[in-house]
Amino acid sequence: MGIKSFSRKRAIHIMLVYTGGCNGCDIEIVNAVLSPKYDIEQYNVFLTWNPREADILVVTGPVTRFNEDPLIKIYESIPDPKLVVAAGACAVMGGVYKNIHGDIPSEEIMGPVDNVIPVDAKIPGCAVRPKDILSGVVASLPVLLDK
Amino acid sequence: MLDEKKPRETIETEIPLGTVHPAALEPYRVRLFVEDEIVQEAEITIGVNHRGIERIMEGLPVEKANALTEKVCGICSNAHIWNSVRTAELGLGIEIPERASYIRIIMGELERLHSHFLYLGHGCEVLAHETFSMRAFYLRESIMDLLFMIGGNRVQYGCSIIGGVRPRCELTDERIRTLREKLDAVEKGAADFADRVTSDTVFISRIEGVGVIPQKQALKLEVTGPTLRATGVPKDFRTIMPDYEPFDFNVITQQDGDVKANLMMRVLEIFESIKIIRQALDNLPKGPVVDRSWEMVDCDTVHSYIEVPRGTLYHSYALEDGRIRGSIIRTPSMSNIGAMQYACIGDHVTDAQLCIVQCDPCFTCTDRAVEIIRR
């Protein structure tokens, strides 16, 4: 174990990027990390809003046209090794916005996240449940530490 | 000492925040024009989240479109599906069973509870009072459990369908018992929370007189919901909704229109919502929860308004061969954006985020405007 993974084991930082979903997954993730009931912080996983500090990038929402460039920019500014987790049906497969339409499909959706940046782990659900986030993030930790 | 003869040299600075910024949970752009650390002008720009929901709704079968409207917002999802279904029912002339109407109201009020607790949690977090924030989030969890129990999901519960509510959301005796027990606990917790907030002088001094929206300005800006009621206008759409006729509740108002008034507004509304749910549980009529004997006919554009946690929500569409035509959704945050911009003016730049949060913004649902550029 290198010195980086040794120190990282004690403080994994998640960065949440929100790319135009319905707010549901977003609140559930913040809720899972910060609120006293689920409290992912007890597994040494912390929420940060600074890409330079982050180890795991959690993306929610079907990347909208305006969010594509900021997402790539944020992804590039995270130092290696990094992990991308797509959380929620929209981030995994585009959700209702990409797959359901009437006469004309929506031209605003550039997602799913796979199309924009490489994804390492996917958490399904609409909206994702805090327990799934917990298991998804904790399960992806060994991948990050081995990198 | 300032020299009277020389005009004071001031430098107007612009502080742009966003669209993806650590201070804001949702992506939006705010430009603060600052002079001497006092905000002179604020400008909020949205449009980053535009998904074009109304456009993809065009031509969808009405049942499918109702399910799609639920995905407009992740906080007040029930309100959107309720109002969309209500629009179809008004157009097709469907009378829903009384029990279904009561269950819809119970879900709506539970949603108001969880939204207001989220507001309190988020507001206290912005105020950097972690303890209050944690308490609010903890109380919110029991509401989420109730919503999970009734709807089967924590966020998108899809309670209303055309003609009533989904049979999954039927309130059995066991569920009613759990509801009552949890509501008692939540009421006790909320009363404790209110006590702590009002007796904390440091906290109150931090929020008093910040982000004031005068009543005259609020009426001019067409502000809706608790943000308007916090300025002293007793305007609540629930009072004129036929669904809410059997219920006895008060319209809460506050006078000052500042952060304290907005915060207390939500705390007091929590108790009113619990009161409405208790009344609904006491007088819950017997009978079926869904009436599927309706027929699809064409109808002209129907307008429907309901009161959601953030204000008045508007849906409208016409039906043609069972398909949606010309859908329009107007969310309450749309008209509250003016209040958010106004509240920032005259306050310190560090309070700008607080002034925006006090109006309970939900920019995600608001992002639906289409700009037509003529070439």
Interface residues (C-beta under 8 A of the other chain):
Chain A: V17 Y18 T19 G20 G21 C22 N23 G24 C25 D26 I27 E28 V30 N31 L34 S35 P36 K37 W49 N50 G61 P62 T64 R65 F66 N67 P70 I74 G95 V96 Y97 I100 H101 G102 D103 I104 P105 S106 E107 E108 I109 C126 A127 R129
Chain B: T19 V20 H21 P22 L25 E26 P27 G47 V48 N49 H50 R51 G52 I53 R55 I56 M57 E58 G59 L60 K64 A65 A67 L68 K71 V72 C73 G74 I75 S77 L118 G121 E125 S133 M134 F137 Y138 R140 E141 N153 R154 V155 Q156 R323 I324 C362 T364 C365 D367
